[in-house]
Amino acid sequence: MAATSSEKKTAAEVVAMLDLQRHPDGGFILETFRDPSISLPKSALPPRYKVDRAVSNAIYFLLPAGEIVKLHRIPCAETWHYLHGGTSHAFQIEDDEMATRESMKALAPKAEAFINYLVPSD
């Protein structure tokens, strides 16, 4: 059952409740799953990969209102699931120019939104 507006938690409460940790690029993160069955060593991956990679993992990520995430490269595709909050913008930069701007936002202010956004690899 979805929480009513009087039951919604603040960002600080969610960070504490889920034990989210500060992410170096901004926001808060918690890895909730990493597939232990297959891990690819950095040596077997293209040069853009800086660390060994699990084939599959899942995270919680929270970006409080007013905070930003530093621009960074994502070596592999990611799917983001927008669950709640204000408008969130994802910027993709190609060939050193602002190429596209995609937005994810709730369908209505009081509606629970579940919007997926695919971030392609760099």
PyMOL commands that set and color helices and strands:
alter all, ss='L'
color gray80, all
select helices_A, chain A and resi 5-7+11-18+42-44
alter helices_A, ss='H'
color red, helices_A
select strands_A, chain A and resi 21-22+28-34+39-40+53-54+57-62+78-82+88-94+97-104+115-119
alter strands_A, ss='S'
color yellow, strands_A
deselect
rebuild
show_as cartoon
